[in-house]
């Protein structure tokens, strides 16, 4: 009795044919082409650079450069001293850089958070400011 209805005929045609996946994947074709072009450019640049570029030998080009200081013949392994200021500066940079990264989610969702988010971000900036003032007062930013 239901065999002759148009709805059942349409349903059987829909179930008999697999879904057309190729039309959905066509959206990603420009992205794939872009990746192929980028990879080809990277490979060709790496391969053709040494072949086509100038290759004049110069002793100054292959010498080690250490910020204008004559390079030491021995590497700083074991007995050499490394200034602690370098490590302190690196740690401070990482500390303040990561703290500033936390400001980006607030900037994106500031309208959703409202007054609560504004108070919290002021507390966060005050905490970062106190840490900065402490490091500054203790001389952590001096290079002498």
C-alpha positions in Angstrom: 0.0 0.0 0.0 2.9 2.4 0.8 4.9 1.1 -2.2 3.3 3.4 -4.7 3.7 6.7 -2.7 6.1 9.3 -4.0 7.7 9.8 -0.5 8.7 6.2 -0.3 10.1 6.2 -3.8 12.2 9.3 -2.9 13.4 7.7 0.3 14.5 4.5 -1.5 16.4 6.6 -4.1 18.1 8.6 -1.4 19.1 5.5 0.5 20.3 3.7 -2.7 22.7 6.6 -3.6 25.8 7.2 -1.5 26.3 10.8 -0.3 28.3 13.1 -2.6 31.5 13.7 -0.5 33.5 15.2 -3.4 31.4 18.4 -3.3 32.3 18.9 0.4 36.0 18.3 -0.1 36.2 20.8 -2.9 36.2 23.6 -0.3 39.6 22.5 0.8 41.2 22.5 -2.6 42.6 26.0 -2.4 44.2 25.2 1.0 45.8 22.1 -0.4 47.1 24.0 -3.4 48.5 26.7 -1.1 50.4 24.1 1.0 51.8 22.5 -2.2 53.0 25.8 -3.5 54.6 26.7 -0.1 56.3 23.3 0.1 57.6 23.6 -3.4 58.9 27.1 -2.8 60.7 26.0 0.4 62.3 23.0 -1.3 63.3 24.9 -4.4 64.7 27.8 -2.3 66.8 25.4 -0.2 68.1 23.5 -3.3 68.7 26.4 -5.7 70.2 28.9 -3.2 73.6 27.3 -2.9 73.7 26.6 -6.7 72.7 30.1 -7.9 74.0 32.3 -5.1 77.5 33.8 -5.0 80.1 31.5 -3.4 83.2 33.7 -2.8 85.3 32.4 0.1 86.1 34.9 2.8 87.7 34.1 6.1 85.6 36.7 7.9 82.4 34.9 6.7 83.2 31.6 8.4 84.6 33.1 11.6 82.6 33.0 14.8 81.0 36.3 15.8 80.3 37.1 19.5 78.9 40.6 19.7 82.1 42.3 18.6 84.3 40.5 21.1 87.1 38.3 19.9 85.8 34.7 20.2 87.5 32.6 22.8 89.3 29.5 21.5 87.8 27.3 24.2 84.0 26.8 24.5 82.3 27.7 27.7 81.7 24.2 28.9 82.5 23.1 32.5 85.0 25.7 33.8 83.7 28.8 32.0 81.5 31.3 33.9 78.3 32.6 32.4 76.9 35.8 33.8 73.8 35.3 35.9 72.3 38.5 34.5 71.7 36.6 31.3 69.6 34.0 33.0 67.7 36.5 35.1 66.8 38.5 32.0 65.6 35.4 30.2 63.5 34.3 33.1 62.0 37.8 33.5 61.2 37.9 29.8 59.5 34.6 29.9 57.6 35.5 33.0 56.2 38.8 31.7 55.7 37.5 28.2 53.5 34.7 29.4 51.6 37.0 31.7 50.9 39.3 28.9 49.6 36.4 26.8 46.8 36.0 29.3 45.5 39.5 28.3 44.5 38.3 24.8 41.6 36.1 25.9 40.3 39.0 27.9 40.5 41.3 24.8 38.5 38.8 22.8 35.8 38.3 25.4 35.7 41.7 27.2 32.1 42.4 26.2 30.9 39.0 27.5 32.7 39.3 30.8 31.3 42.7 31.7 32.2 44.4 35.0 33.5 41.2 36.6 36.0 40.7 33.8 37.1 44.4 34.0 37.7 44.1 37.8 39.6 40.9 37.3 41.8 42.3 34.6 42.6 45.3 36.7 43.6 43.0 39.5 45.7 41.0 37.1 47.5 44.1 35.7 48.1 45.3 39.3 49.7 42.0 40.2 52.0 42.2 37.1 52.7 45.8 37.9 53.7 44.9 41.5 56.0 42.1 40.2 57.6 44.5 37.7 58.1 47.2 40.4 59.7 44.5 42.7 62.1 43.3 40.1 62.9 46.9 39.2 63.5 47.9 42.8 65.7 44.9 43.4 67.9 45.8 40.4 66.9 42.9 38.2 66.7 45.2 35.2 70.2 46.7 35.6 72.9 45.4 33.3 75.8 46.6 35.5 
